[in-house]
Amino acid sequence: MLEVIEKGAASQPHPAPLLFVHGAWHAAWCWDENFLDFFADRGFHAVAVSLRGHGRSTLSKPLNSVTFADYVDDVRSAVGMLGSEPVLIGHSLGGLIVQKYLENLRVPAGVLLASYPPQWARRMAVSLRAALRHPSRTIRANSVGTLADLVNTPRLAREFLFCENTPQGTVESCAVRMQPESKRAGAIFVRVRPSRLTTPLLVLDGEHDAVLTRNEARATASAYGTEAVFFSSMGHNMMLEPGWREVADHICEWLAIKNL
């Protein structure tokens, strides 16, 4: 059973629902903090799903048996619950899940926030950088610990997920909610074929993202024939940082241009 948090209802100006897909360690709550109410107040049906094993979503097998394909199936199930094709909005690993989903299925539009790039080599670089910053912790997380150990302290959460001007309370609240992630569902070896996507995409990132470089965000955008938009004084968790409203406003403006 998948946890789904819903706010608002479709309106004549915005008939397509918005489906928000979280990244690793997070759950639907990360969208409920700011984005769901923001978009509901503007006439959207705003929906966030927790992937299996995250938030209040249940598991039918051990977490470490869950694959990336299972997460894509979770998005497919959530789309089926909505009754109409949504705009898909994915963050980080959730952005890669959205990309993979769109290889075979088209929706009105998609938004990628601080998303893992489609290129295998660039995703490998992301993982290697993180491992080299904390090698012993990475080894423990991948052996006797859980992958949440990479981000589940305030110090690590701020280092990887937040910009320096994010209030400490926000960082601590996020760190304590970080959940174990499936060791089989990693993004490194997922094959993504951008040439198969026909859905228009908006690519966004923070200028101070500690997970992705600006070149990696640009490579994601270039793969889909667009340009990345960067937000100053923002890190990786763009939906939770102080500048989240600027990001949400930009998404609204882009959707208006697309008549969505």
Residue, then its C-alpha position, 0 to 999 in steps of 0.5 A: m500500500l502506497e502512502v499518498i498525500e493529497k491537497g487541493a483539487a483540479s480546476q479549469p485553469h489547471p486540469a492536470p494533477l501534479l504528482f511529486v516523487h521524492g528522492a532517496w531517504h525521503a518520503a512524501w512529507c518533503w513535499d508536504e512541508n511547502f509545495l503541496d499547499f502552495f500548488a493547491d492554493r493556486g488551483f492544482h490537485a497536488v499529490a505526493v507519493s511515498l515510494r515503497g518502504h518510505g514514509r507510511s508505504t508498506l513493503s511486500k519484501p525486504l527493503n534491500s530486495v527492492t529495485f529501481a524498477d520497483y520504484v518506477d512501478d510505484v510511480r505507475s501505480a500512483v498515476g493510476m490512482l489519479g485517473s488522469e495523466p499528471v505533471l510529474i515532478g521528481h527530486s534527486l533520485g526521484g528525478l531519475i525515476v521520472q526520466k525512466y518512467l517517461e521512456n515508455l509513457r508520456v505525460p503533459a510535462g515533467v519537472l526535474l529538481a536537482s535530478y540525477p543525470p541520465q548519463w551513467a558516467r556522470r552518475m558514477a561521478v556523483s557517487l564517487r565524490a560522495a564516497l571520497r568525502h567520507p570513505s569509512r562512513t560509506i564503507r560502513a553504510n554499504s556493509v553493516g549499516t544502512l545507506a541512511d547513515l550517509v545523511n542522517t545527522p545534522r552535520l551530514a544533512r547540511e553538508f550534502l542536502f542544504c545550503e548554509n543559510t538554511p535554518q538549523g531547525t529545518v536541517e535537524s528535522c530533515a536529518v531525523r526523518m532520513q530512512p534506510e534506502s534499498k541497496r539494490a535500487g541505486a542509480i548508478f547502473v540504471r540505463v536511461r535513454p533520453s532519445r525515447l522521451t517526448t515529454p517536455l521537461l523543466v530542469l532546475d537545480g541550486e547553485h550550491d548543490a553539494v550532490l550535483t555539479r552545475n555541469e551535471a545539471r546542464a548535461t541533464a538539460s542538454a540530453y532533453g534539448t533544454e537548458a538548466v535553470f539555477f537558483s542562487s543560495m540554494g542547495h540540493n533540497m530545493m523544496l525545503e530550503p528558504g528559497w523554495r517559494e522562488v522555485a515553486d513560482h518558477i514551476c508555476e510560470w513554466l506550467a502556465i506557458k505550457n497551458l497546464 
